[in-house]
């Protein structure tokens, strides 16, 4: 197999994986969040190198706000 063909396969595989991740996040956001947490937790533990901890923080989802409010989702709480 030539190098250009291998590069083409790698690019197509990356595009397929990226689109599969987008669909997974849209169809199962709770499962995607749990997966991101499971991947990030081992990386951010004490004793890990700084670059690995930074990668774990990038992978981890944003924390949920207290009280169940994640921003304006159309509820009528009298604040807006």
Secondary structure, DSSP 8 states (H G I E B T S, - for coil): --HHHHHHHHHHHHHHHHHHHHHHHHH-HHHHHHHHHHHHHTTSSTTS-HHHHHHHHHHS-----GGG--S-SS---S--
